[in-house]
Amino acid sequence: MCGYTVLLSKNNFEINSKILNKLKNFQNHRGPDSSNYIKLKNIYFFHNRLKILDLSNKANQPFVSKSSKNIIVYNGEIYNYREIAKEFLPNEEFLTNSDTEVILKLYDRYGRKIFEKLNGIFSFIIYDYNKNEIISCRDRFGIKPLYYFEDNEKLVFSTEIKPILFINNRIDFNFKIINQYINVSLLHHNKNTFFKNIFCQNSSTVKIYSNTNKKFTKSYKYWKLTKKNNLICKNFKEYVETYNYYFLNSLKLNLVSDVDVGLLLSSGLDSRYIYQNLKNNNINNLHTFTFGWKNKNYSEIEKLLKYTKIPNKIFHSKVINFSNFFNKLEKMTFYNEGPIGGFGTYGMFELLSLVKNKNIKVLLTGEGSDEFNLGYLNHHAAFLKEIIKEKQFKEELYSFNKKYNFNLNIKKIINKFVTNSIYAPDGTDMSKKNYGISTNIDEIIKNYSFSIKLPKLLSFMDKSGGAHGIETRFPFLDHNLVEFTYSNPSKFKIIKGRTKANLASFLSDKSSGKLFVATPQREYIKQNYKLILDYIYNGSLQNLMQFKFKDFENDFMDYVNNKSLGNSFFVWKFINLESFFRNFENLDS
């Protein structure tokens, strides 16, 4: 976890010493251990480092190759840096024990083709001195952020949007994208951001910019997810064993660190699967962290203690309260540079302060499992469509209806749920209109993983972690594991209504799993409707958009007065936007 900004000046664009010093420390929250910048020709390189691999100052950035004069600024970790250094640089002498130096030396010798060998979470900028060009590269799933902006005066790359706004000295909201969030709940779904002309580089993408010609000359993907026939297993038993083999390899790589690693834990299958593998391999000293709520109907703390039997000295929990709710939310939307996901994200952000207080810099977490192990309602519905002519269909249809408390025939299930929409646990569509019918389960998997679901979860985790100087890692998103999982049939992942069946079969504790609805968001919003209306009335949302407060108030009060808890997301979106606009409507904030 680090922060960087690269500023390429065109047409003699200059920045004064005051701005230089501000940019040097702009992302100290992401990298509190070291801050530095250098200027070469017309390019400024700023870096804030969180020390995780090689804690010496020799590994600080920007990092310059003495032989090639190439420069790198980098955010993330290359988990297999030792292995690829041994394979591709066997006789090389290194000044550090860092993965940063390995990337640069690999590039010096092999060029861009070496990027496909990297296994990890990363975004980086390399300046090629001889070619006078900038290469930007982002990891396969877009775990680490990389933003860019270009106009006639400058090109800027950064791990956050705020430094770009600061350099530009202006804020232009992208209301087209903001309205997509309002109308269809899309967020972080493509390269566009909430700010005009500030873009997010796509995952698994390399871009090349010529400093001589002052333009991008090439953009390409170095990896695409495809099915591989040689990875298909013969039966469920083989699949479970092979999946665990790949996962264990990923877990070992994710534990590569020179600082302490912790685990975010919930009662869900994913984090318990991580914990079980740690335990099976005698890794019993990782500190675990979870959060709960005062409302015991939603708290998982007691349940986790009961089923996992984790020693108290390494089990840390935080009960989330709602004191100073709006002030805390504004802090969260400031660091996330946009809306957050819901009370789950709110609770996670609060928990990370406890993690920081325990001096844990690296956290394992379970994101990415649902997308490829078929953990979502759409996946389950598409699975039924896939096996409609198979002998197990009737049993699976019955199990589906029982699991979600539905009473639907297969035609209604397909029409309603085999789509690219995102659904609440009760089956409520989170958007005002359907995203469109999907043809098959593979299309849903890819759309969820690379557009409408996983990118925003990864962004929440990276930026919330970054706000506290914590790097979040995702063992389920090792590309070798994902390719294996994606290549194998759905029947190994859903059995008798049990989604993520391969994970469930591996666990020694057979608790019922994660709560169906995991937060008291709906209750809070209903009980505090007056505070919410006061917060939004005549606020930034009304000043900046054609927001019809009276219509919102009427819809909100209909929801409040309805005895059903229903779905509160339409209210949550406007609370989020009000918070976001208050942060970013002027540069002084």
PLY file of the C-alpha trace (Angstrom):
ply
format ascii 1.0
element vertex 589
property float x
property float y
property float z
element edge 588
property int vertex1
property int vertex2
end_header
0.00 0.00 0.00
1.51 3.24 -1.17
0.45 6.44 -2.89
2.00 8.08 -5.90
1.45 10.93 -8.34
3.28 11.46 -11.63
2.98 14.87 -13.28
4.21 15.36 -16.84
4.42 19.01 -17.81
3.50 20.11 -21.32
3.88 23.62 -22.75
6.08 24.72 -19.83
3.45 24.06 -17.17
5.14 24.69 -13.81
4.29 24.11 -10.16
5.72 26.21 -7.34
7.52 24.99 -4.21
4.38 25.24 -2.08
2.48 22.89 -4.40
5.51 20.59 -4.63
5.65 20.19 -0.85
1.90 19.67 -0.67
2.00 16.94 -3.32
4.95 15.29 -1.60
2.81 14.63 1.46
-0.63 14.48 -0.17
-1.08 10.73 0.25
0.69 10.24 3.59
-2.35 8.32 4.83
-1.64 5.66 2.17
2.11 5.73 2.77
3.03 7.14 6.19
6.55 5.65 6.36
8.35 7.68 3.70
7.64 10.65 1.41
9.78 11.79 -1.48
9.79 13.23 -4.99
12.19 13.71 -7.85
12.08 15.65 -11.11
13.59 14.41 -14.36
13.27 16.51 -17.49
9.62 17.66 -17.51
8.29 14.93 -15.21
7.70 15.00 -11.45
7.49 11.70 -9.53
5.88 11.80 -6.03
5.68 8.81 -3.70
4.37 8.01 -0.21
5.47 4.61 1.04
3.96 2.07 3.41
6.84 -0.26 4.26
5.82 -3.91 3.91
8.64 -5.65 1.99
12.22 -4.63 2.84
11.73 -2.09 5.62
14.99 -0.28 4.89
15.15 3.19 3.37
17.07 1.73 0.42
13.73 0.50 -0.96
12.08 3.93 -0.79
10.62 5.40 -3.94
10.74 6.91 -6.51
13.24 4.16 -7.39
15.85 4.85 -10.09
17.88 2.28 -11.98
21.56 3.28 -11.94
22.26 1.41 -15.16
19.25 2.32 -17.34
18.16 5.54 -15.57
14.60 4.20 -15.72
12.31 5.26 -12.86
9.44 3.49 -11.11
6.74 4.56 -8.67
4.64 1.68 -7.48
1.72 0.76 -5.26
1.05 -2.79 -4.09
2.98 -6.04 -3.80
4.41 -8.59 -6.22
3.95 -11.77 -4.22
6.17 -13.93 -6.46
9.02 -11.42 -6.76
11.58 -13.79 -5.27
10.60 -16.63 -7.62
10.66 -14.55 -10.80
13.91 -12.86 -9.79
15.47 -16.30 -9.37
14.08 -17.49 -12.73
14.67 -14.42 -14.90
17.50 -12.58 -13.11
19.65 -15.44 -11.77
22.99 -13.60 -11.77
21.73 -10.13 -10.95
23.02 -8.19 -7.97
20.37 -6.33 -5.98
20.74 -3.27 -3.77
17.55 -4.11 -1.82
15.29 -7.00 -0.90
12.26 -5.25 -2.37
9.85 -6.22 -5.10
10.13 -2.67 -6.48
13.72 -3.22 -7.58
12.81 -6.60 -9.08
10.08 -5.06 -11.28
12.43 -2.37 -12.57
15.29 -4.77 -13.29
12.90 -7.17 -15.04
11.66 -4.30 -17.18
15.22 -3.15 -17.91
16.07 -6.58 -19.26
12.83 -7.92 -20.76
10.60 -4.92 -21.36
6.81 -4.94 -21.08
6.41 -8.65 -21.88
7.50 -9.49 -18.32
4.36 -7.91 -16.81
2.31 -11.06 -17.47
4.66 -12.96 -15.14
3.80 -10.75 -12.16
1.51 -12.23 -9.52
0.15 -9.73 -7.05
-1.78 -6.54 -6.48
-0.21 -3.56 -8.19
-0.35 -0.40 -10.18
2.86 1.26 -11.28
4.37 3.87 -13.54
7.70 3.26 -15.24
9.55 6.01 -17.06
11.70 4.56 -19.84
14.63 6.96 -20.11
15.94 5.86 -23.52
12.54 5.69 -25.19
11.32 8.83 -23.38
7.98 7.22 -22.64
5.80 6.45 -19.67
4.36 2.97 -19.11
1.39 2.57 -16.77
0.28 -0.89 -15.67
-2.50 -2.21 -13.44
-3.11 -5.66 -11.93
-5.47 -8.22 -13.42
-8.52 -7.41 -11.29
-7.92 -3.72 -10.70
-7.27 -4.21 -6.99
-4.87 -1.27 -6.90
-6.17 2.06 -8.24
-4.66 4.07 -11.08
-6.24 7.34 -12.26
-5.14 9.65 -15.06
-5.98 13.06 -16.48
-4.68 14.90 -19.53
-5.18 18.38 -20.97
-3.07 20.75 -23.07
-0.82 21.61 -20.13
-0.16 18.32 -18.40
-0.65 14.60 -17.94
-1.21 13.30 -14.40
-1.26 9.75 -13.06
-2.20 9.08 -9.45
-3.40 6.43 -7.03
-6.07 8.89 -5.88
-8.26 11.52 -7.54
-7.66 14.26 -4.95
-4.08 15.10 -6.06
-5.34 15.54 -9.63
-8.05 17.95 -8.43
-5.43 19.82 -6.44
-3.07 20.14 -9.43
-5.92 21.25 -11.70
-7.14 23.73 -9.10
-10.71 23.07 -10.17
-13.51 20.54 -9.73
-15.86 19.51 -12.53
-18.41 16.89 -11.56
-19.36 14.23 -14.08
-23.12 14.41 -13.63
-23.76 11.81 -16.35
-21.92 9.19 -14.28
-23.42 10.47 -11.02
-26.91 10.04 -12.51
-26.04 6.46 -13.47
-25.38 5.85 -9.78
-28.71 7.45 -8.87
-30.77 5.70 -11.54
-29.23 2.23 -11.87
-26.87 2.01 -8.85
-23.72 1.73 -10.99
-20.44 2.67 -9.33
-16.83 2.04 -10.44
-18.27 0.05 -13.37
-16.09 1.52 -16.13
-13.19 3.92 -16.61
-15.29 7.02 -15.87
-15.30 8.64 -12.43
-17.51 11.19 -10.68
-15.16 13.88 -12.06
-15.02 15.00 -15.70
-11.99 13.84 -17.70
-10.46 11.96 -14.76
-10.35 8.32 -15.75
-9.53 5.04 -14.07
-7.17 2.80 -16.04
-8.81 -0.54 -16.78
-7.67 -3.68 -14.99
-4.95 -5.86 -16.59
-4.13 -2.98 -18.92
-0.86 -1.41 -20.04
-0.82 2.12 -21.48
2.14 3.80 -23.17
2.59 7.55 -23.40
5.21 9.21 -25.60
6.84 12.16 -23.86
8.31 13.12 -27.22
5.00 13.25 -29.11
2.91 14.13 -26.03
0.25 11.49 -26.64
-0.77 7.94 -25.73
0.56 5.60 -28.39
-0.67 2.21 -27.23
-3.09 0.52 -24.84
-3.54 -3.24 -24.48
-4.58 -5.99 -22.08
-1.86 -8.38 -20.97
-4.35 -10.90 -19.48
-7.91 -12.03 -20.16
-9.98 -14.58 -18.26
-10.65 -17.64 -20.42
-11.67 -21.23 -19.84
-8.94 -23.87 -20.04
-9.97 -27.46 -20.74
-6.89 -28.93 -19.10
-8.06 -27.52 -15.73
-11.46 -29.29 -15.71
-11.88 -31.85 -12.92
-13.55 -35.24 -13.26
-15.75 -35.02 -10.16
-16.63 -32.93 -7.13
-14.08 -34.59 -4.85
-11.25 -33.85 -7.24
-12.53 -30.30 -7.67
-12.57 -29.62 -3.91
-9.05 -30.98 -3.49
-7.62 -29.15 -6.50
-9.36 -25.91 -5.59
-7.81 -26.08 -2.15
-4.41 -26.76 -3.70
-4.63 -23.58 -5.77
-6.06 -21.62 -2.87
-3.30 -22.73 -0.51
-0.69 -21.60 -3.04
-2.44 -18.24 -3.22
-2.67 -17.96 0.56
1.05 -18.61 0.99
1.83 -15.88 -1.54
-0.55 -13.47 0.19
1.34 -14.02 3.44
4.61 -12.71 1.93
5.39 -9.75 4.16
8.04 -8.30 6.46
5.34 -6.93 8.79
2.49 -8.57 10.69
-0.52 -9.81 8.70
-4.08 -9.94 10.03
-7.39 -11.44 8.89
-10.78 -9.80 8.48
-13.25 -12.36 9.73
-17.01 -12.76 9.46
-19.38 -15.68 9.85
-19.48 -16.07 6.06
-17.92 -18.98 4.23
-15.13 -16.99 2.60
-13.22 -15.66 5.59
-13.86 -18.89 7.52
-12.35 -20.81 4.60
-9.26 -18.62 4.81
-9.09 -19.15 8.58
-9.51 -22.93 8.22
-6.59 -23.11 5.78
-4.41 -21.03 8.08
-5.28 -23.31 10.97
-4.67 -26.48 8.93
-1.20 -25.23 8.11
-0.34 -24.35 11.72
-0.53 -20.61 11.12
-2.26 -19.82 14.38
-0.85 -16.44 15.31
-2.65 -14.10 12.89
-4.71 -11.44 14.60
-8.34 -11.56 13.48
-10.75 -8.64 13.30
-14.51 -8.39 13.05
-17.24 -5.88 13.81
-20.78 -6.09 15.07
-23.70 -3.93 16.08
-25.53 -3.12 19.29
-28.57 -4.76 17.74
-27.78 -8.43 18.46
-29.95 -9.55 15.55
-27.16 -8.36 13.26
-24.04 -8.95 15.33
-21.73 -11.83 14.40
-19.19 -11.42 17.18
-20.64 -14.02 19.57
-21.31 -16.44 16.74
-17.71 -16.27 15.56
-16.32 -16.85 19.03
-18.57 -19.88 19.45
-17.73 -21.60 16.17
-14.10 -20.66 15.54
-12.84 -20.84 19.13
-10.17 -18.26 18.31
-8.07 -17.33 21.39
-9.09 -13.97 22.86
-5.56 -12.60 22.57
-5.77 -12.64 18.75
-9.53 -12.05 18.34
-10.43 -8.36 18.14
-13.92 -6.99 17.68
-15.59 -3.60 17.56
-19.23 -2.78 18.17
-20.20 -0.04 15.73
-22.20 2.89 17.06
-23.79 5.77 15.20
-22.51 8.73 17.18
-21.44 11.56 14.86
-22.84 9.50 12.01
-22.84 12.18 9.32
-19.36 13.47 10.22
-17.99 9.94 10.03
-19.75 9.32 6.73
-18.23 12.48 5.26
-14.79 11.25 6.27
-15.50 7.94 4.52
-16.77 9.49 1.28
-13.78 11.86 1.32
-11.27 9.02 1.37
-13.35 6.87 -0.98
-13.75 9.84 -3.35
-17.36 8.83 -3.88
-20.23 6.95 -2.24
-19.60 3.93 -0.02
-21.49 0.68 -0.33
-23.71 0.64 2.73
-23.54 0.04 6.46
-21.25 -2.92 5.85
-18.65 -0.58 4.34
-19.34 1.95 7.11
-18.66 -0.71 9.75
-15.53 -1.91 7.96
-14.10 1.61 7.81
-14.70 1.99 11.55
-13.10 -1.39 12.25
-9.93 -0.42 10.40
-9.12 2.15 13.08
-8.89 -0.77 15.53
-6.64 -2.66 13.09
-4.37 0.36 12.84
-4.20 0.69 16.63
-2.97 -2.92 16.78
-0.12 -2.00 14.37
-1.31 -4.38 11.66
-0.36 -3.13 8.20
-1.62 -6.03 6.05
-5.07 -7.63 6.11
-6.40 -10.70 4.32
-10.04 -10.50 3.26
-12.55 -12.63 1.36
-13.65 -10.43 -1.55
-13.68 -12.17 -4.92
-15.01 -15.50 -3.71
-18.68 -14.80 -4.42
-18.00 -13.74 -8.00
-16.27 -16.97 -9.04
-17.74 -19.50 -6.59
-21.29 -18.49 -7.63
-22.34 -16.82 -4.40
-24.96 -14.43 -5.80
-28.66 -14.85 -6.50
-28.16 -14.24 -10.25
-25.57 -17.01 -10.36
-27.94 -19.42 -8.69
-30.78 -18.57 -11.09
-28.50 -18.90 -14.13
-27.32 -22.26 -12.80
-30.92 -23.49 -12.82
-31.27 -22.36 -16.44
-28.05 -24.21 -17.25
-29.21 -27.56 -15.80
-32.84 -27.37 -16.88
-32.55 -30.69 -18.76
-30.44 -32.43 -16.11
-31.79 -35.01 -13.68
-31.03 -32.90 -10.61
-33.05 -29.94 -11.90
-36.24 -30.54 -9.88
-34.30 -30.92 -6.63
-32.26 -27.80 -7.33
-35.37 -25.79 -8.24
-36.99 -26.81 -4.96
-33.82 -25.93 -3.02
-33.61 -22.53 -4.73
-37.14 -21.56 -3.76
-36.63 -22.81 -0.21
-33.32 -20.94 0.19
-34.72 -17.56 -0.90
-38.29 -18.09 0.36
-39.71 -17.88 -3.16
-42.42 -19.86 -4.93
-41.43 -19.37 -8.56
-41.35 -21.58 -11.63
-38.24 -21.69 -13.80
-39.62 -19.29 -16.41
-40.24 -16.58 -13.81
-36.84 -17.20 -12.23
-35.07 -16.76 -15.57
-37.02 -13.65 -16.54
-36.52 -12.03 -13.14
-33.03 -13.03 -12.10
-30.93 -14.21 -15.05
-29.82 -10.62 -15.58
-26.87 -8.35 -14.86
-28.74 -6.49 -12.13
-27.66 -6.48 -8.50
-30.16 -7.82 -5.99
-30.72 -7.42 -2.27
-30.92 -10.67 -0.27
-34.73 -10.58 -0.48
-34.57 -10.47 -4.28
-35.27 -6.75 -4.63
-33.59 -5.19 -7.68
-31.23 -2.47 -6.43
-31.75 -0.33 -9.55
-34.78 1.36 -11.05
-34.47 -0.56 -14.29
-33.12 -3.88 -15.46
-29.56 -4.04 -16.81
-30.68 -6.53 -19.43
-31.03 -10.29 -19.73
-27.84 -12.31 -19.63
-27.44 -15.24 -21.96
-25.59 -17.50 -19.53
-23.79 -17.81 -16.23
-20.37 -17.00 -17.71
-21.60 -13.59 -18.86
-22.93 -12.82 -15.38
-19.65 -13.91 -13.79
-17.61 -11.62 -16.04
-19.96 -8.66 -15.67
-20.01 -9.02 -11.89
-16.24 -9.48 -11.71
-15.05 -6.77 -14.08
-17.86 -4.22 -14.11
-20.88 -3.99 -11.86
-19.95 -5.64 -8.55
-16.36 -6.60 -7.71
-14.65 -3.35 -8.84
-16.58 -1.27 -6.32
-15.93 -3.76 -3.50
-12.20 -3.67 -4.27
-12.26 0.12 -4.41
-14.00 0.35 -1.02
-11.45 -1.98 0.55
-8.39 -0.32 -1.00
-9.40 3.25 -0.18
-10.76 2.47 3.27
-7.55 0.59 4.02
-5.52 3.40 2.49
-7.16 5.93 4.79
-5.62 4.02 7.71
-2.28 3.01 6.18
-3.40 -0.63 5.78
-2.96 -2.86 2.74
-5.84 -5.23 2.01
-5.11 -8.51 0.21
-7.45 -10.94 -1.53
-6.41 -14.62 -1.59
-9.47 -15.58 -3.67
-8.25 -13.34 -6.51
-5.05 -15.13 -7.43
-5.35 -15.40 -11.21
-4.28 -19.06 -11.25
-7.03 -19.92 -8.77
-9.58 -17.85 -10.68
-8.71 -19.50 -14.02
-9.10 -22.92 -12.44
-12.43 -22.02 -10.83
-13.84 -20.37 -13.95
-12.84 -23.34 -16.13
-14.80 -25.85 -14.06
-18.54 -26.51 -14.33
-21.17 -24.86 -12.16
-22.35 -28.23 -10.80
-19.23 -28.33 -8.60
-20.12 -24.96 -7.02
-23.86 -25.31 -6.34
-25.20 -28.55 -4.87
-28.70 -29.01 -3.40
-29.18 -25.28 -3.14
-25.84 -24.75 -1.39
-23.88 -22.05 -3.19
-20.08 -22.14 -2.84
-20.53 -25.84 -2.07
-16.81 -26.56 -2.47
-15.95 -24.13 0.32
-18.68 -25.42 2.63
-17.59 -29.03 2.23
-14.04 -28.17 3.31
-14.90 -26.44 6.59
-14.66 -28.38 9.83
-17.18 -26.09 11.55
-20.65 -26.49 10.06
-22.32 -23.31 11.30
-25.19 -22.02 9.20
-23.16 -19.21 7.71
-23.46 -15.49 7.26
-26.55 -13.55 8.27
-29.03 -13.09 5.42
-29.14 -9.34 6.09
-25.98 -8.35 7.91
-26.53 -4.75 9.05
-29.22 -2.63 10.78
-29.18 -0.11 7.93
-32.92 -0.24 7.31
-33.82 0.24 10.95
-31.42 3.15 11.36
-32.75 4.93 8.29
-36.36 4.51 9.38
-35.74 5.56 12.97
-33.64 8.60 12.04
-35.66 9.93 9.13
-35.90 13.44 10.63
-32.11 13.74 10.96
-31.66 12.46 7.41
-34.17 14.90 5.94
-32.56 17.77 7.83
-29.14 16.72 6.56
-30.23 16.70 2.92
-32.63 19.68 2.92
-31.14 22.75 1.21
-27.77 21.00 1.14
-25.12 20.46 -1.49
-27.22 17.92 -3.38
-29.95 20.48 -4.00
-27.46 23.20 -4.88
-25.54 21.16 -7.44
-28.21 18.96 -9.04
-31.84 19.30 -10.00
-32.76 17.33 -6.93
-36.47 17.34 -6.18
-36.41 17.26 -2.41
-40.18 17.17 -2.00
-40.52 14.08 -4.20
-37.71 12.41 -2.26
-39.35 13.31 1.06
-42.68 11.82 -0.06
-41.02 8.57 -1.19
-38.97 8.45 1.98
-42.00 8.92 4.25
-43.90 6.22 2.37
-40.98 3.92 3.13
-40.83 5.01 6.80
-44.55 4.42 7.30
-44.51 1.01 5.64
-44.42 -1.74 8.26
-42.08 -3.80 6.10
-38.37 -3.05 6.47
-38.12 -3.24 2.68
-35.11 -1.89 0.82
-33.51 1.35 2.00
-30.91 1.74 -0.74
-32.74 4.56 -2.54
-32.40 6.64 0.64
-28.82 5.55 1.26
-27.75 6.75 -2.20
-28.88 10.31 -1.52
-27.33 10.40 1.96
-24.07 9.29 0.29
-24.29 11.88 -2.46
-24.98 14.70 -0.01
-21.92 13.62 1.96
-19.80 13.34 -1.20
-20.80 16.78 -2.52
-20.12 18.43 0.84
-16.57 17.10 0.61
-15.84 18.03 -2.98
-18.00 21.02 -3.94
-15.04 23.33 -3.28
-11.27 22.92 -3.29
-10.84 24.14 0.29
-12.21 20.84 1.62
0 1
1 2
2 3
3 4
4 5
5 6
6 7
7 8
8 9
9 10
10 11
11 12
12 13
13 14
14 15
15 16
16 17
17 18
18 19
19 20
20 21
21 22
22 23
23 24
24 25
25 26
26 27
27 28
28 29
29 30
30 31
31 32
32 33
33 34
34 35
35 36
36 37
37 38
38 39
39 40
40 41
41 42
42 43
43 44
44 45
45 46
46 47
47 48
48 49
49 50
50 51
51 52
52 53
53 54
54 55
55 56
56 57
57 58
58 59
59 60
60 61
61 62
62 63
63 64
64 65
65 66
66 67
67 68
68 69
69 70
70 71
71 72
72 73
73 74
74 75
75 76
76 77
77 78
78 79
79 80
80 81
81 82
82 83
83 84
84 85
85 86
86 87
87 88
88 89
89 90
90 91
91 92
92 93
93 94
94 95
95 96
96 97
97 98
98 99
99 100
100 101
101 102
102 103
103 104
104 105
105 106
106 107
107 108
108 109
109 110
110 111
111 112
112 113
113 114
114 115
115 116
116 117
117 118
118 119
119 120
120 121
121 122
122 123
123 124
124 125
125 126
126 127
127 128
128 129
129 130
130 131
131 132
132 133
133 134
134 135
135 136
136 137
137 138
138 139
139 140
140 141
141 142
142 143
143 144
144 145
145 146
146 147
147 148
148 149
149 150
150 151
151 152
152 153
153 154
154 155
155 156
156 157
157 158
158 159
159 160
160 161
161 162
162 163
163 164
164 165
165 166
166 167
167 168
168 169
169 170
170 171
171 172
172 173
173 174
174 175
175 176
176 177
177 178
178 179
179 180
180 181
181 182
182 183
183 184
184 185
185 186
186 187
187 188
188 189
189 190
190 191
191 192
192 193
193 194
194 195
195 196
196 197
197 198
198 199
199 200
200 201
201 202
202 203
203 204
204 205
205 206
206 207
207 208
208 209
209 210
210 211
211 212
212 213
213 214
214 215
215 216
216 217
217 218
218 219
219 220
220 221
221 222
222 223
223 224
224 225
225 226
226 227
227 228
228 229
229 230
230 231
231 232
232 233
233 234
234 235
235 236
236 237
237 238
238 239
239 240
240 241
241 242
242 243
243 244
244 245
245 246
246 247
247 248
248 249
249 250
250 251
251 252
252 253
253 254
254 255
255 256
256 257
257 258
258 259
259 260
260 261
261 262
262 263
263 264
264 265
265 266
266 267
267 268
268 269
269 270
270 271
271 272
272 273
273 274
274 275
275 276
276 277
277 278
278 279
279 280
280 281
281 282
282 283
283 284
284 285
285 286
286 287
287 288
288 289
289 290
290 291
291 292
292 293
293 294
294 295
295 296
296 297
297 298
298 299
299 300
300 301
301 302
302 303
303 304
304 305
305 306
306 307
307 308
308 309
309 310
310 311
311 312
312 313
313 314
314 315
315 316
316 317
317 318
318 319
319 320
320 321
321 322
322 323
323 324
324 325
325 326
326 327
327 328
328 329
329 330
330 331
331 332
332 333
333 334
334 335
335 336
336 337
337 338
338 339
339 340
340 341
341 342
342 343
343 344
344 345
345 346
346 347
347 348
348 349
349 350
350 351
351 352
352 353
353 354
354 355
355 356
356 357
357 358
358 359
359 360
360 361
361 362
362 363
363 364
364 365
365 366
366 367
367 368
368 369
369 370
370 371
371 372
372 373
373 374
374 375
375 376
376 377
377 378
378 379
379 380
380 381
381 382
382 383
383 384
384 385
385 386
386 387
387 388
388 389
389 390
390 391
391 392
392 393
393 394
394 395
395 396
396 397
397 398
398 399
399 400
400 401
401 402
402 403
403 404
404 405
405 406
406 407
407 408
408 409
409 410
410 411
411 412
412 413
413 414
414 415
415 416
416 417
417 418
418 419
419 420
420 421
421 422
422 423
423 424
424 425
425 426
426 427
427 428
428 429
429 430
430 431
431 432
432 433
433 434
434 435
435 436
436 437
437 438
438 439
439 440
440 441
441 442
442 443
443 444
444 445
445 446
446 447
447 448
448 449
449 450
450 451
451 452
452 453
453 454
454 455
455 456
456 457
457 458
458 459
459 460
460 461
461 462
462 463
463 464
464 465
465 466
466 467
467 468
468 469
469 470
470 471
471 472
472 473
473 474
474 475
475 476
476 477
477 478
478 479
479 480
480 481
481 482
482 483
483 484
484 485
485 486
486 487
487 488
488 489
489 490
490 491
491 492
492 493
493 494
494 495
495 496
496 497
497 498
498 499
499 500
500 501
501 502
502 503
503 504
504 505
505 506
506 507
507 508
508 509
509 510
510 511
511 512
512 513
513 514
514 515
515 516
516 517
517 518
518 519
519 520
520 521
521 522
522 523
523 524
524 525
525 526
526 527
527 528
528 529
529 530
530 531
531 532
532 533
533 534
534 535
535 536
536 537
537 538
538 539
539 540
540 541
541 542
542 543
543 544
544 545
545 546
546 547
547 548
548 549
549 550
550 551
551 552
552 553
553 554
554 555
555 556
556 557
557 558
558 559
559 560
560 561
561 562
562 563
563 564
564 565
565 566
566 567
567 568
568 569
569 570
570 571
571 572
572 573
573 574
574 575
575 576
576 577
577 578
578 579
579 580
580 581
581 582
582 583
583 584
584 585
585 586
586 587
587 588
